[in-house]
Structure formats: structure tokens, C-alpha cells
Amino acid sequence: MGSRGGNEGVFRNMEQWCRIRQRVLREGVSIRQIQRETGLHFKTIKKILAQSSPPGFQCPDRPQPKIGPYLERIGEILETDEDLPKKQRHTAKRIFERIREEGYPGSYSQVKKAVRERKRICQEVFVPLIHRPGEAQVEFGEALVKMDGVLCKVLFFAMVLPYSDAMFIVAYPRECTETFQDGHVRAIAFFEGVPRRISYDNASTSVSQIVGSRTRKLTDGFLQLQSHYLFEEHFCRVRRANEKGVVEGVVKYARQNYFVPVPEVKDFEELNAHLAQRCTEDLDRRLRGKSGTKQQMLVEDRAAFLALPPAPFDACRKASTAADKLSLVRFDCNDYSVPVRFAHHPVVVKGYADVVRICRKNGVVASICVYGTRRTSPSRPCITLNCSNANPARSTTPNRSRIGSFPNAFRCCAPAWNARAMPGARANSSVCCGCWRSIPSRR
């Protein structure tokens, strides 16, 4: 397709293409004259006159007599691999060996090219998500905090409204049903409304079983929360966190901005007060591409919210049990003490995010401040016995006095036993939690 005089190829020279069309179609110069001047073939000039610009190279479909009959078989093998772990899928070499046993006469390079082309055209396709007002996304993240002089890991609950990008962060010692529910209660109070639709991952706090791509069997704790607030749930597909990418970015943002440098706090109450203040200050920030600040766009979110229920949700995990002969109640791998008069009586234990309440006939029998499975400091007399790391069959708990052996002055105190949390208690003594005094055991 070259031209005389060392000119560039016509299909890469738009200037020459335009000049030939002008001379023939406007000035009336003959095609033979153009041939003599440019040295181009007659068919090439006819193509130039038929199209206003170079058409580009088009490779015709070539027959594949050897690999062609096996392309469908290769596709079946690759489709089957999608349900298997990546480390146990077919390679091009293994596919070549399999179809060669089935009669394939071609070479390995043709199989490798077919596999590469098949994977290229079968990749996932993504579309930008549209976030409507009144929707929310939820996720848990983790960060390090220096609490009471000790560096420890905390879990923080994050809820974000993608339309306005308003967010709420609250920290807990662990991720469980109680903290999951309490995080929703605090976030809904912060946003002053209930989101219509909330997106989640497939954590065990909300999903007990995954049935298919979208169907989920939900936990009782999640259903209780949903029944109270009446929001619509949405669960991402397995390993598809991009379906709630806004809250994933918020978790990263909160960790890099709210937990750097590492916060030094006394307890979770101080930490959560700090996080709540930062979330409130963040409402004055305006993100790129938004028409207003987060506070201004939050008004549109609130207009689409569901109405708040008349009564607040009781964010706790309940368990019906009974106090034993030692006036102890078992809950969540821990023993909690109750007053002596409630021994052998049925009780209801309510486990909240930071406190355990033992109730009897709509009244609170005992209230114990706890944070996860950590023992409470002796300076805060909590009637609790932590047995989560102990073997009950080989317990080293001190010998206990029978209730009848206690003096009348101590009958008002519940017989809680925690030798580790009470320094100075001897192995052969029983401890009265109310006054922190040791009483000799009687056998």
C-alpha cells in the first residue's frame, strides 16, 4: 500500500487520503491519473473513494480445524473450576493433557491461547452503585488502643449512610450479638432515624447459615433487632465486600484518622465519647463530588428514614436459667453471684455490651459490670467468677463455706468467689464480696 517518492502508507496518512478524495470527487481527476501520481493500486483508490476515513485493520475469522471441536469442552472444564478453590483449578497444561486423552491432535500452544482468551472474555463486569437516601451499610473493624496503660485490640462498629456519607463509630471489646445490637441502637439514635435498607456481610452475629447466593438463615438476635426497627436487610455475596464498599472505606478512614496516633484512654466510655465527638465534627466536612456538606445531605437521608419505634430496643442477649445451691448463675462461660435468698430460683440473665443483669420477676437481682471475659478490677467490687479459661473438673477455687455458717452480718452479701480478683485471699478461705473480708472455711 506504499506510494511513490517514499511517501507514508496511505492507511496511516490521513492527509493523503483527504487529498485523493478531493481531487477525484470534487475536481474530477481520473483514477488512472491518481494511480500514475501515487503508484497506488486501483482497488486501494476505490476503497479511499468509498470511505471518508481509513477503516483500520480487520482480521478475518480464521478456521480452527484442530482446536475448534474442543473449545466447548474447554469451556465446560473452566466453568466447573469456578466452584473450586483457586489452588485446585485446571491449568492450561492440565486441560491439554485431558483433551489429548479424548483425541485432541493439536499442540499445547493452541490450548493455552484458547484458555487465555476464554478467561479474558469471561471476567466479572462491574457497574457503579447508586446510593439512594435512607440506606445504610454496617461493618466491624479493629484497631489498637492504649486503655488504662495497657495496649489492647478493640473492635469498632461502623455504620455509614452512603448518600450523605455521614458515619457513626463506637468501640467494643469484642464482636458479638450484644455489641452488634448495641451498635445499631447507638447509630440510630445518632442519625435520629431508622435506615430503610441496611447492607451487611455474612458475619455469624447476623447469619447462621448461607443458603445459595442471596438466601440467608438469620440468627434470632438479628431477627429481634429487625422486628423492632422494621428495616430491610441486604447481605453481600460471599467474598464480595465491594457490594458495600462505602463502609469498607469508612473503616479504613476511621482507623487511619481516629486511631492514629494510638488513643490513650481510661476505659471504653472515654474512648466512645471521643469517637462520638469526631463523628459529629465530621458532619461539617464536604466530600468531593457532593453538592453540600454531610450535615446538609443528612437532611435528605432523614427524610427517607423510617420512623423511630415508640420504645427503645433492649440490646441484650437473654438466657433463662436458675441459681444453684451456691447462689451462682452460669452465663456465657462465667459464674455470677446473686443474693442468697434467690438460690434455687429461676432467673433471667440479660447480657449487655458492658453489663450483665440478673432479673427475677421483672426486677433486677444483680448488676455486674463486665467487658468481654476480662476480670474486673478489685477496686470495683463486681460479684463475678470468671471461669472461661478454667477446667471445671480441675478447678482451683477455694473451699466455700455453707450458707448456714455465715454470720448474720454477712447474709446481705452474695457469696461471690474470685480469688484472683481479690488479693490476699488464702486458698483455704472463703471471700465475702460485699465487704472484702475473709472468713475461714468450715468443713
C-alpha positions as CSV (number, residue, x, y, z in Angstrom):
1,M,0.0,0.0,0.0
2,G,3.0,2.2,-0.4
3,S,3.3,5.3,-2.6
4,R,5.9,6.6,-5.0
5,G,8.5,9.1,-3.8
6,G,8.9,7.5,-0.4
7,N,5.5,8.8,0.9
8,E,4.0,7.1,4.0
9,G,1.5,4.3,3.7
10,V,-1.9,5.7,2.7
11,F,-3.8,3.9,5.5
12,R,-1.6,5.9,8.0
13,N,-1.7,9.2,6.2
14,M,-5.0,11.0,6.6
15,E,-3.7,14.0,4.7
16,Q,-3.1,11.9,1.5
17,W,-6.4,10.1,2.0
18,C,-8.2,13.5,2.1
19,R,-6.3,14.9,-0.9
20,I,-7.1,11.9,-3.1
21,R,-10.8,12.1,-2.3
22,Q,-10.8,15.9,-3.1
23,R,-9.1,15.6,-6.4
24,V,-11.3,12.7,-7.7
25,L,-14.7,13.6,-6.2
26,R,-14.5,17.4,-6.4
27,E,-12.0,18.2,-9.1
28,G,-12.9,15.3,-11.4
29,V,-9.4,13.9,-11.8
30,S,-9.5,10.3,-13.1
31,I,-8.5,7.3,-11.1
32,R,-5.8,6.4,-13.6
33,Q,-4.2,9.8,-13.2
34,I,-4.1,9.3,-9.4
35,Q,-2.6,5.9,-10.0
36,R,0.2,7.4,-12.1
37,E,0.9,10.1,-9.4
38,T,0.8,7.9,-6.3
39,G,1.6,4.4,-7.5
40,L,-1.4,3.0,-5.6
41,H,-3.4,0.1,-6.8
42,F,-6.8,0.6,-8.4
43,K,-8.6,-1.3,-5.7
44,T,-6.9,0.8,-3.0
45,I,-8.1,4.0,-4.6
46,K,-11.6,2.6,-4.9
47,K,-11.6,2.0,-1.1
48,I,-10.4,5.5,-0.4
49,L,-13.3,6.9,-2.5
50,A,-15.8,4.7,-0.8
51,Q,-14.9,5.7,2.8
52,S,-14.2,9.1,4.4
53,S,-11.5,7.8,6.7
54,P,-9.2,4.8,7.0
55,P,-11.2,1.8,8.2
56,G,-8.5,0.2,10.2
57,F,-7.2,-3.3,10.2
58,Q,-9.8,-6.1,10.5
59,C,-8.6,-9.6,10.9
60,P,-11.0,-12.1,9.4
61,D,-12.1,-15.1,11.5
62,R,-9.7,-18.0,10.7
63,P,-10.8,-21.6,10.8
64,Q,-9.6,-23.7,13.7
65,P,-9.8,-27.3,12.4
66,K,-7.9,-28.8,15.4
67,I,-8.9,-26.8,18.5
68,G,-12.3,-25.8,17.2
69,P,-14.2,-29.0,18.1
70,Y,-12.7,-28.9,21.7
71,L,-13.5,-25.2,22.6
72,E,-16.8,-26.2,24.1
73,R,-15.1,-28.9,26.2
74,I,-12.5,-26.4,27.4
75,G,-15.3,-24.0,28.4
76,E,-17.0,-26.8,30.4
77,I,-13.8,-27.5,32.4
78,L,-13.3,-23.8,33.2
79,E,-16.9,-23.4,34.3
80,T,-16.6,-26.4,36.7
81,D,-13.4,-24.8,38.2
82,E,-15.4,-21.7,39.3
83,D,-16.8,-23.6,42.3
84,L,-13.4,-24.9,43.4
85,P,-10.5,-23.3,45.3
86,K,-8.1,-21.3,43.1
87,K,-5.2,-23.6,44.1
88,Q,-7.1,-26.6,42.8
89,R,-8.2,-25.4,39.4
90,H,-7.1,-26.6,36.0
91,T,-4.1,-25.1,34.4
92,A,-3.8,-24.9,30.6
93,K,-1.3,-27.7,30.7
94,R,-3.7,-30.0,32.7
95,I,-6.5,-29.1,30.2
96,F,-4.2,-30.0,27.3
97,E,-3.5,-33.4,28.9
98,R,-7.1,-34.2,29.4
99,I,-8.4,-33.3,25.9
100,R,-5.4,-35.0,24.4
101,E,-6.7,-38.2,26.1
102,E,-10.0,-37.5,24.4
103,G,-8.4,-37.4,20.9
104,Y,-7.2,-33.8,20.5
105,P,-4.5,-33.8,17.8
106,G,-3.2,-30.2,18.1
107,S,-0.4,-28.5,20.1
108,Y,-0.3,-27.2,23.6
109,S,0.2,-23.5,22.4
110,Q,-3.3,-23.6,20.8
111,V,-4.9,-24.8,24.1
112,K,-3.0,-22.2,26.1
113,K,-4.3,-19.4,23.7
114,A,-7.9,-20.7,23.9
115,V,-7.8,-20.8,27.7
116,R,-6.3,-17.3,27.9
117,E,-9.0,-15.9,25.6
118,R,-11.8,-17.7,27.4
119,K,-10.7,-16.3,30.8
120,R,-10.3,-12.8,29.3
121,I,-13.9,-12.6,27.9
122,C,-15.4,-14.3,31.0
123,Q,-14.1,-11.8,33.6
124,E,-16.5,-10.1,36.0
125,V,-18.2,-6.9,34.9
126,F,-18.9,-4.2,37.4
127,V,-21.3,-1.2,37.3
128,P,-21.2,1.9,39.6
129,L,-23.6,1.6,42.5
130,I,-26.3,4.2,43.0
131,H,-27.0,5.1,46.7
132,R,-30.5,6.3,47.4
133,P,-31.3,8.4,50.5
134,G,-32.2,6.4,53.6
135,E,-29.8,3.4,53.0
136,A,-27.0,2.3,55.3
137,Q,-24.1,-0.1,55.4
138,V,-22.6,-1.8,58.5
139,E,-19.2,-3.3,59.2
140,F,-16.9,-4.1,62.2
141,G,-13.2,-3.1,62.2
142,E,-10.4,-3.5,64.6
143,A,-7.7,-1.2,66.0
144,L,-5.2,-0.9,68.8
145,V,-5.9,1.3,71.8
146,K,-3.9,2.0,75.0
147,M,-6.5,1.6,77.7
148,D,-5.6,2.2,81.3
149,G,-1.9,1.9,80.4
150,V,-2.3,-1.4,78.5
151,L,-2.1,-1.7,74.7
152,C,-5.0,-3.9,73.6
153,K,-7.1,-4.6,70.5
154,V,-10.6,-3.3,70.3
155,L,-13.4,-3.9,67.7
156,F,-15.3,-0.9,66.5
157,F,-18.8,-0.8,64.9
158,A,-19.2,1.4,61.9
159,M,-22.5,2.5,60.2
160,V,-22.4,4.8,57.3
161,L,-25.1,6.4,55.1
162,P,-23.7,6.2,51.6
163,Y,-25.9,9.0,50.2
164,S,-24.7,11.7,52.6
165,D,-21.5,9.8,53.8
166,A,-22.5,10.5,57.4
167,M,-20.9,7.9,59.7
168,F,-21.0,6.7,63.3
169,I,-18.2,4.8,65.1
170,V,-18.4,3.1,68.5
171,A,-15.8,0.7,70.1
172,Y,-16.3,-2.5,71.9
173,P,-14.1,-5.2,73.5
174,R,-15.4,-7.9,71.1
175,E,-17.9,-8.5,68.3
176,C,-20.9,-10.4,69.5
177,T,-24.7,-10.3,69.4
178,E,-24.8,-7.7,72.3
179,T,-22.4,-5.3,70.7
180,F,-23.9,-5.8,67.3
181,Q,-27.3,-4.8,68.6
182,D,-26.0,-2.0,70.8
183,G,-24.1,-0.5,67.9
184,H,-27.4,-0.3,65.9
185,V,-29.2,1.3,68.8
186,R,-26.5,4.0,69.2
187,A,-26.2,4.6,65.5
188,I,-29.9,5.0,65.0
189,A,-30.0,7.5,67.9
190,F,-27.1,9.4,66.4
191,F,-28.7,9.6,63.0
192,E,-32.2,10.3,64.5
193,G,-34.0,7.8,62.4
194,V,-34.0,4.2,61.1
195,P,-32.5,3.5,57.7
196,R,-34.9,1.8,55.3
197,R,-32.3,-0.7,54.0
198,I,-29.0,-1.8,55.6
199,S,-26.3,-3.9,53.9
200,Y,-24.2,-6.4,55.9
201,D,-21.6,-9.0,55.3
202,N,-22.1,-12.6,56.4
203,A,-20.9,-12.5,60.0
204,S,-22.1,-15.0,62.5
205,T,-23.7,-12.3,64.5
206,S,-26.4,-12.0,61.9
207,V,-26.2,-15.1,59.6
208,S,-26.4,-18.6,61.0
209,Q,-26.4,-20.3,57.6
210,I,-25.8,-19.3,54.0
211,V,-28.3,-20.9,51.6
212,G,-27.4,-20.1,48.0
213,S,-26.1,-16.9,46.6
214,R,-28.6,-14.5,48.3
215,T,-30.7,-16.5,50.7
216,R,-29.7,-16.4,54.4
217,K,-30.9,-18.1,57.5
218,L,-30.7,-15.3,60.1
219,T,-29.9,-15.5,63.8
220,D,-32.6,-14.9,66.5
221,G,-30.6,-11.8,67.7
222,F,-30.7,-10.2,64.2
223,L,-34.4,-11.0,63.7
224,Q,-35.3,-9.4,67.1
225,L,-33.4,-6.3,66.0
226,Q,-35.1,-6.2,62.6
227,S,-38.6,-6.9,64.1
228,H,-38.2,-3.9,66.3
229,Y,-36.9,-1.4,63.7
230,L,-38.6,-2.9,60.6
231,F,-35.7,-2.1,58.2
232,E,-34.9,-4.2,55.1
233,E,-31.8,-6.3,55.2
234,H,-29.3,-6.9,52.3
235,F,-26.5,-9.3,52.6
236,C,-23.5,-9.3,50.3
237,R,-22.5,-12.4,48.3
238,V,-19.7,-14.4,49.8
239,R,-16.3,-12.7,49.3
240,R,-17.9,-9.7,47.6
241,A,-17.2,-6.9,50.1
242,N,-17.3,-4.5,47.1
243,E,-21.1,-4.6,47.4
244,K,-20.8,-2.4,50.5
245,G,-17.6,-0.6,49.5
246,V,-18.6,2.7,51.2
247,V,-18.4,1.3,54.8
248,E,-15.3,-0.6,53.9
249,G,-13.7,2.7,53.1
250,V,-15.1,4.3,56.3
251,V,-13.5,1.5,58.4
252,K,-10.1,2.3,56.8
253,Y,-10.7,6.1,57.2
254,A,-11.6,5.7,60.9
255,R,-8.6,3.6,61.7
256,Q,-6.2,5.9,60.0
257,N,-7.7,9.2,61.4
258,Y,-9.4,8.3,64.7
259,F,-7.0,5.7,65.9
260,V,-3.7,7.4,64.8
261,P,-1.9,8.1,67.0
262,V,-3.0,5.3,69.3
263,P,-5.6,6.8,71.7
264,E,-4.7,6.7,75.4
265,V,-7.9,6.4,77.4
266,K,-9.1,5.1,80.7
267,D,-12.0,2.9,79.6
268,F,-14.4,2.4,76.8
269,E,-16.7,5.2,78.0
270,E,-14.0,7.7,77.4
271,L,-13.0,6.2,74.1
272,N,-16.6,6.2,72.7
273,A,-17.1,9.8,73.9
274,H,-14.0,10.7,71.8
275,L,-15.3,8.8,68.7
276,A,-18.8,10.3,69.0
277,Q,-17.3,13.8,69.0
278,R,-15.1,13.1,66.0
279,C,-18.2,11.7,64.1
280,T,-20.1,14.9,65.0
281,E,-17.3,17.1,63.8
282,D,-17.1,15.1,60.6
283,L,-20.6,16.1,59.6
284,D,-19.2,19.6,58.6
285,R,-16.9,18.0,56.1
286,R,-17.7,18.2,52.4
287,L,-16.6,15.4,50.1
288,R,-15.5,15.8,46.5
289,G,-18.4,15.5,44.1
290,K,-21.1,16.2,46.7
291,S,-23.5,19.1,46.4
292,G,-23.2,20.0,50.1
293,T,-21.7,19.1,53.5
294,K,-22.6,15.8,55.2
295,Q,-24.8,17.7,57.6
296,Q,-26.8,19.3,54.7
297,M,-27.2,16.0,52.8
298,L,-28.1,14.1,56.1
299,V,-31.4,16.1,56.0
300,E,-32.4,14.2,52.8
301,D,-31.4,10.9,54.4
302,R,-33.5,11.7,57.4
303,A,-36.5,12.5,55.2
304,A,-36.3,9.0,53.8
305,F,-35.8,7.2,57.2
306,L,-38.4,5.1,58.9
307,A,-40.0,6.4,62.0
308,L,-38.4,5.6,65.3
309,P,-40.3,3.0,67.4
310,P,-42.1,4.3,70.5
311,A,-39.9,2.3,72.8
312,P,-36.1,1.8,72.6
313,F,-34.7,-1.6,71.7
314,D,-33.3,-3.7,74.6
315,A,-29.9,-4.6,73.1
316,C,-29.1,-7.7,75.1
317,R,-28.8,-11.4,74.9
318,K,-31.3,-13.2,77.2
319,A,-31.0,-16.6,78.8
320,S,-33.3,-18.4,81.3
321,T,-31.6,-20.3,84.0
322,A,-31.6,-20.9,87.7
323,A,-29.3,-20.1,90.6
324,D,-27.6,-23.1,92.1
325,K,-27.0,-24.0,95.8
326,L,-24.0,-21.7,95.9
327,S,-26.2,-18.8,94.7
328,L,-24.3,-18.7,91.4
329,V,-25.8,-18.2,88.0
330,R,-24.0,-19.6,84.9
331,F,-24.0,-17.3,81.8
332,D,-21.6,-17.1,78.8
333,C,-18.9,-19.3,80.4
334,N,-19.0,-17.2,83.6
335,D,-20.5,-17.7,87.1
336,Y,-22.2,-14.7,88.6
337,S,-23.3,-14.4,92.2
338,V,-26.8,-13.4,93.4
339,P,-28.2,-12.8,96.8
340,V,-28.6,-15.9,99.0
341,R,-32.4,-15.7,99.0
342,F,-32.5,-16.3,95.2
343,A,-30.7,-19.7,95.4
344,H,-32.6,-22.5,93.6
345,H,-34.9,-19.8,92.0
346,P,-35.3,-19.4,88.2
347,V,-33.8,-16.2,86.9
348,V,-33.4,-14.4,83.6
349,V,-29.9,-13.2,82.6
350,K,-29.5,-10.2,80.3
351,G,-26.1,-9.8,78.8
352,Y,-25.5,-6.3,77.5
353,A,-22.4,-4.9,75.8
354,D,-20.8,-3.8,79.2
355,V,-23.0,-5.1,81.9
356,V,-24.8,-8.3,82.9
357,R,-28.1,-8.0,84.7
358,I,-29.8,-10.9,86.5
359,C,-33.5,-10.4,86.8
360,R,-36.3,-12.1,88.8
361,K,-40.0,-11.3,88.2
362,N,-39.3,-8.0,86.3
363,G,-36.8,-6.9,89.0
364,V,-33.0,-6.6,88.8
365,V,-31.4,-9.0,91.3
366,A,-27.8,-8.3,90.5
367,S,-25.9,-6.0,88.1
368,I,-22.3,-6.8,87.1
369,C,-20.0,-4.6,85.1
370,V,-18.1,-6.7,82.6
371,Y,-16.1,-6.1,79.5
372,G,-15.8,-9.3,77.5
373,T,-14.1,-12.0,79.6
374,R,-11.7,-9.7,81.4
375,R,-11.8,-9.8,85.2
376,T,-13.0,-6.6,86.8
377,S,-10.5,-4.7,88.9
378,P,-10.7,-5.3,92.7
379,S,-11.3,-1.6,93.2
380,R,-14.7,-2.1,91.5
381,P,-16.5,-4.8,93.5
382,C,-18.3,-6.8,90.9
383,I,-19.8,-10.1,92.0
384,T,-18.4,-12.3,89.3
385,L,-16.4,-15.5,89.0
386,N,-14.6,-15.8,85.6
387,C,-14.3,-19.4,84.6
388,S,-13.8,-19.1,80.9
389,N,-10.3,-20.4,80.9
390,A,-10.6,-22.9,83.7
391,N,-11.5,-26.6,83.6
392,P,-14.4,-27.1,86.0
393,A,-13.3,-30.7,86.6
394,R,-9.9,-29.4,87.9
395,S,-10.9,-26.2,89.5
396,T,-8.7,-24.5,92.0
397,T,-11.5,-22.4,93.5
398,P,-11.1,-22.0,97.3
399,N,-13.2,-24.2,99.6
400,R,-16.5,-22.5,100.3
401,S,-18.5,-22.2,103.5
402,R,-22.0,-23.3,103.5
403,I,-24.6,-20.6,103.7
404,G,-25.6,-21.6,107.2
405,S,-22.0,-21.0,108.5
406,F,-22.0,-17.3,107.6
407,P,-22.7,-14.8,110.4
408,N,-25.8,-12.8,110.2
409,A,-23.9,-9.6,109.4
410,F,-22.8,-11.1,106.0
411,R,-26.1,-12.6,104.9
412,C,-26.9,-9.5,102.9
413,C,-23.8,-10.1,100.7
414,A,-23.9,-12.5,97.8
415,P,-21.3,-15.3,98.1
416,A,-19.2,-14.4,95.1
417,W,-15.8,-16.1,94.9
418,N,-13.0,-14.8,92.8
419,A,-9.6,-15.5,94.4
420,R,-7.6,-13.9,91.7
421,A,-9.5,-10.6,91.7
422,M,-9.2,-10.3,95.5
423,P,-5.6,-10.1,96.5
424,G,-4.7,-11.6,99.9
425,A,-7.4,-14.2,99.9
426,R,-5.9,-17.5,101.1
427,A,-6.6,-20.8,99.4
428,N,-8.4,-22.2,102.5
429,S,-10.7,-19.3,103.0
430,S,-14.0,-18.1,101.5
431,V,-14.5,-14.5,100.5
432,C,-17.5,-12.3,101.1
433,C,-17.6,-9.9,98.1
434,G,-19.7,-7.1,99.8
435,C,-17.1,-6.2,102.5
436,W,-13.9,-7.7,101.1
437,R,-13.1,-9.7,104.2
438,S,-12.1,-13.4,104.5
439,I,-14.0,-15.9,106.6
440,P,-12.4,-19.2,107.5
441,S,-14.0,-22.2,105.7
442,R,-15.8,-24.8,107.7
443,R,-15.9,-28.4,106.5
